[in-house]
Amino acid sequence: MSGELFSLRGRGALVTGAARGLGEAMALALAEAGADVAVIDVEPLDAATAAIAERGVRCAGHQADLSALTPESAAELVAWARAELGEVSVLVNNAGMIRRAPAEELAAEDWQAVIALNLTAPFLLSQAFARSLLADGRRGSIINLVSMNSFQGGMNVASYTASKHGLLGLTRALANEWTGRGIRVNGIAPGWMETELTRALREDDERYDALLARMPSARWGTPADLAGAVVYLASEASGYVSGGFIAVDGGYLAR
């Protein structure tokens, strides 16, 4: 029974920001659970699609800049994924960026770029994804990658913090509207992870030590730590879970 609950065989998933890091790890986890996977990233996807295909599932990759997404291009991406896989009922909104600067120095174009990719793109993709499911009366799961900065302010990351607070709020708002119609919406809040996005923090000895001291796990996370959470939220194992989030943070928020 437990294997069936977590199985994604016969399901298709669309994962953004999957060329490396958290997105690639989650795409691989979904594939290992049996899902066919379509991946999108602004970076080349050859390595990621090859690794996914090695899991014995169908895989498709599309290189695109989601910061310039429109309702029309979002609908085209969802249609592309469905055409490639035949069925797409899981959406993982992972693509994101960070622009670090003191708030008084943050350029307007940097603010707009971060909000566009981290908040507007997930909404437009979720909208297009939901429309395709609702039109056919099908069930689905949307998983948004929120952040520790969905719950705190951070330093020198005003646009990133605003976008991640907004994404958590959007997760709850969409869950209110769509759960009763068969589409669950949840978040994953990664803790401090060893990825390119956190390189600047990890190279700052003072910040690194301060963050590590607050982690009950006594270690930073790795992309592979998200595997269980994304499979759970994508699968029927979480069939009565919507509007919430899973913190994969080594206990950081508990402090």
N, C-alpha and C positions, 0 to 999 in steps of 0.2 A: 504493500500500500504506500509506504513512504517513498519508494522509488517512483511510483506513478504520480504522486503529488508534485514532485520536483521535476518531472520529465517535461521537456520542451519539444519533444519529437512531434513533427507535423506543424510546428509553429515557425513563424518568421519574425525576425527582429531587425530593427533599424537602429544603428548606434552611431552617434556623431562624435567627432574628435577621436577617432579610433586608430590613428596611425601609430600611436605609441602611448605609453603611460597608462593612466586609469582606463581610458576608452578601449585600448587594445586588450587590456586584461579582462575587462567585462565582456567584450565581444568573444574572446576565447572561452570564458566561462559559460556563456550562453551556448556556444557551439558544443562544448563538452557535455552540456545537458541535452543536446540533440537538436537545438534550433538551427535553422538556416539563417544566415546573417548577412545583412547589407551594411556596409560601412561607408562613412563620409568623413572627409578631412580636407583641410587646405593643403596638407602635406602629402607626399606620395604614399600610396597604400599598398605597394607591392608586397612588402614583407608581412604586413598584417593579414592581407588576404591569403597569402600562401600558408601562413600559420593556421588560419581558420579552416582552410580547405583540408589541411592535414587531419582535422578532427572528423573527416568523413561526412561533412555537410555541404550544402550549397553555399556559395559565398559570392558576393558582388561588391565592387568598390567604385566609388565615385569621388573624384577630386573636386571640391567646391569651397568657396569662401562664404560661409554662412553669415558673416557680418553684413553682407549686402542682400540678405534674404528679403523677398517680397512674398505676399500671399500667393502670387502666381507661381513663383519659383519653388516655394514650399510644397505646393500641391504637385508640381512636377517631380520633385524628389520622392514624395510618397508614392506617386504613380510609377516612377522608375523602380523603386524597391519592390512594389507589388508585381510588376512585370518580370523582374528578375527572379523573384522567389516564389511567386504564385500566391503567397499569403503573408501578410505582415500584421501581427496583432500585438507586438511589443515595440515600444519606442523608448530609447534611452537618450535623453538630452544631456550629453556630457561636454560637448565642445565649449571651451571658455578661454578667457585671457585675463591678464592682470597688467595694469599699468601703475607703477609705483611712483608716487611723488607726494610731497606735503600738499595738503588740501589747497593752501593759498597759491600754490604754483601749478596745480593740475590744469593742463590745457583742455579747452572745451572739446577739441577733437578727440583727445584721449578718453574723456568722460563718455562721449557719444559712441566711440568704438567699443568700449567695454559693455555699455548698456545694450548696444545692438547685438553683440554676440552672446552675452551671458543671459539676457532677459528677453529681448524681442524675438530672437531666433527660436528659443524654446517655445514661446507662445505660438508663433506662426506655424512651426512644425507640429505642435500638439493640435492646433486647430485643424490643419489639413489632415492629419492622422485620424482625429476623431470624426471628422466629416466622412471619411472613407468608410469607417466602421459603422457609424450611425446609419448611413444610407443603406447598408446591407443588414442591419440588425445584428452585427457581430460584437463579440466581447473583446476587450483588450486591456493592456496595462501600459501606463506611461510612468517612466522613472526619471525624475529630474535630479541632477547632481547639484545639491545645495552645498553648504560649506560650514566650517566653524565660524566663518564671518557672516553666516545667517543669524548668529546669536550674539555676536559681539562686534565692536567697532573696528578693531585692528588699528594699525598705524600706517599712515601714508598710502592707504588703499581705499580712499573714499568711494571711487566709482565701483570697485570690485565689491565692497561691502554693501553698497546700495543695491547692486544687481543681485547679490545672493540673498539679501533680505527680501527683495522683490520676488525672487524665484521661489522661495519658501511660501510666501503669500500666494503666489500664483498656483502652486501645487495644491494648496488648501481650497482656493476658489474653484479650480477646475474639478477637484474631487466633489465639491458640493453640487456642481451642475451635472457631472457625467457618471458618477458612481451608480446611481439608480437606473442608468441607461446602459450599463454593462461595461463601462470603461473606468478602471481603477487608476488613481493618480497618487503616487507616493514619491518620497525623496530619499536619497542616500546622502548622508553628511559625512564625507571622509574627514578623518582627523588630519594631522600634519603628516603628509606623505612624501616619500622620497621620489619626487618628480621634477621635471624641468621647471614647473611653475614655482616651486619652493627653493630653487637653487640659491637665490639671493639670500634667503633666510638661513639656509644651511651653511652658507659661506661666512655668515656673520656670527662669530663665536659666541658673543654675548647673547644675541637673540636665540641662537640654537640651544645654548645651555639653559636659558630661562624657560623655553618651551618644553624641553626634555624634562626638566624638573617637575613640570606640572602633569606629566603623563604617567598615570598609574602603571601603564604597560612597560615603562622604562625603555621604550624604543619608539622610533618613528615608524609609521606604517609603510607598507609597500603596495603597489597596485594589486598584487595577487590577493591582498586582504579583502578586497571588495567582491570576490567571486561568489561567496555564499549569499551575500545580501542581494546581489543583482539577480541571481537565479531564483531565490525565494520570492522576490517581488514580481518577477516575470511569470512565475508559475502559479498553479492552482493551490499550492501550499499556502499562499497568502490571499486566498479568495475572499476573505472578509476583512481585508486590510486596505484602507483607502484614506487619503488625506493626512497621512502620518509620514514619519521619516525614521530611518534607521541610522544611528550614529555609529560609524565604524571608525572609532577614534581612540581606541586603547584606554578608554575611561576619561578622556580629557574633559568632557563637559561635566562629568561628575565632580570635578574639583571646583 
